[in-house]
Amino acid sequence: MRKSIRSTTIPDRLLLLFLVVASVAGIFLAREAMPESDEVVIEVDGHPAFTAALQEDRVIRLQSSSGPIEVEISSGRARIKEAHCPNQLCVKQGWVSRGVIVCLPGRVIVFVGGRDTQKKKDLDAVTG
Amino acid sequence: MQLRDKQRIAVLSAYALALHGFEAILPMPVPWLRIGLANIITLVSLLLYDFRTALAVTVIRVTLASMFTGTFLGPSFILSLGGGLSSTAAMGLVHAASRNLFGPVGLSLVGSLFHNLAQLFLAWLLFVQRIGPVLIISPVILLIGTITGVVNGLISSLLIRQLTKENADNPADNSEL
C-alpha cells in the first residue's frame, strides 16, 4: 500500500487537494446560504402541504403516495416518525434540527428550519 | 468480439458483482453511503485492457445486481446506471486524453466525482425537482466520494501492480484474467 501511495502522480495529488478544498468550502457555503428560520415545512409531491413552528411539540400525520407518514416535532427538532416506504431511510435519518429529510418513495420533503425566510428577506428589502 | 474478450469480461463482471454484493452487506453509518468497491474492477479493466471492456463490465454489473436485488428499472437502478455510465465514460475520456498525467488514484477520483455528479443530477431531475436540497447535500456527498475515491484508487493501483507483476513473471499465463 505504501508503494501505491508513493506511485501517485503530482496531478493525482493536486486533483485530490482541489476536490477536498472545493467540497469543504462547498459545505460551509451551503450552510451560509441556507437561511435560518424556526419553521418546519412539509412538501408532498412538490407542493407545500404543511407548515408548523419548530418550537411547538406535535405530531403531524399526512398522506403520501406510499401511504400515511408521521412527522414528529419535539424540542426544536423534527423527524419522520413513521413511514411506509420499503427501506425506511427517512425514518433512520432520525432527528434533524436544521436541514432536510427526504422520503423518495412517498415524494415527501421535510424542510427543518429555513426555506420561507428567503422570501421574507426579499419582502424586507421591498418594505424597508 | 473474440471468445477470449468475452471470457475476460465475464470474469471481470463476476468480480465486480461479488464486490457490489459484498458492499451491500457492509454496515454503513449513513444508509445511502457507498464505497463503490465495484469501481475498482471498472478501473482495473480500463487500465489493463480497454474502454470497451470497462464499459461492458459496468453495464453487466449494474444490470445483474439490480435484477438480483429486485430493483431492475426502479429508481435506484436508474441512479446506479447513470452513475456507473458517466463515471466510466469520464475515466475513459481522461485516460485517453492524458495517457500518463493521472495514475489510478487520479482516475478513481475523476470516476467518483462524475458518479456523484450524475447521481445528484438524476436525483434532482427525476425525484427531488428542487435545486435547494440537492445543492445543500452535494458538497457532503462529493467530500465522502473523494475519500472513497482515493481508497479505491489505491486498491486499484495495488491490484494493477500485482497483476502486471504476475504476468511479467509468467508470460505464458496471462490469459487467466
Boltz contact constraints between the chains, C-beta under 6 A:
constraints:
  - contact:
      token1: [A, 4]
      token2: [B, 154]
      max_distance: 6.0
  - contact:
      token1: [A, 4]
      token2: [B, 157]
      max_distance: 6.0
  - contact:
      token1: [A, 4]
      token2: [B, 158]
      max_distance: 6.0
  - contact:
      token1: [A, 8]
      token2: [B, 103]
      max_distance: 6.0
  - contact:
      token1: [A, 8]
      token2: [B, 105]
      max_distance: 6.0
  - contact:
      token1: [A, 9]
      token2: [B, 103]
      max_distance: 6.0
  - contact:
      token1: [A, 11]
      token2: [B, 101]
      max_distance: 6.0
  - contact:
      token1: [A, 11]
      token2: [B, 102]
      max_distance: 6.0
  - contact:
      token1: [A, 11]
      token2: [B, 106]
      max_distance: 6.0
  - contact:
      token1: [A, 12]
      token2: [B, 102]
      max_distance: 6.0
  - contact:
      token1: [A, 12]
      token2: [B, 103]
      max_distance: 6.0
  - contact:
      token1: [A, 12]
      token2: [B, 105]
      max_distance: 6.0
  - contact:
      token1: [A, 12]
      token2: [B, 106]
      max_distance: 6.0
  - contact:
      token1: [A, 15]
      token2: [B, 106]
      max_distance: 6.0
  - contact:
      token1: [A, 15]
      token2: [B, 109]
      max_distance: 6.0
  - contact:
      token1: [A, 19]
      token2: [B, 146]
      max_distance: 6.0
  - contact:
      token1: [A, 20]
      token2: [B, 146]
      max_distance: 6.0
  - contact:
      token1: [A, 23]
      token2: [B, 139]
      max_distance: 6.0
  - contact:
      token1: [A, 23]
      token2: [B, 142]
      max_distance: 6.0
  - contact:
      token1: [A, 23]
      token2: [B, 143]
      max_distance: 6.0
  - contact:
      token1: [A, 26]
      token2: [B, 139]
      max_distance: 6.0
  - contact:
      token1: [A, 27]
      token2: [B, 139]
      max_distance: 6.0
  - contact:
      token1: [A, 30]
      token2: [B, 136]
      max_distance: 6.0
  - contact:
      token1: [A, 30]
      token2: [B, 139]
      max_distance: 6.0
  - contact:
      token1: [A, 46]
      token2: [B, 129]
      max_distance: 6.0
  - contact:
      token1: [A, 89]
      token2: [B, 31]
      max_distance: 6.0
  - contact:
      token1: [A, 92]
      token2: [B, 31]
      max_distance: 6.0
  - contact:
      token1: [A, 100]
      token2: [B, 133]
      max_distance: 6.0
  - contact:
      token1: [A, 104]
      token2: [B, 127]
      max_distance: 6.0
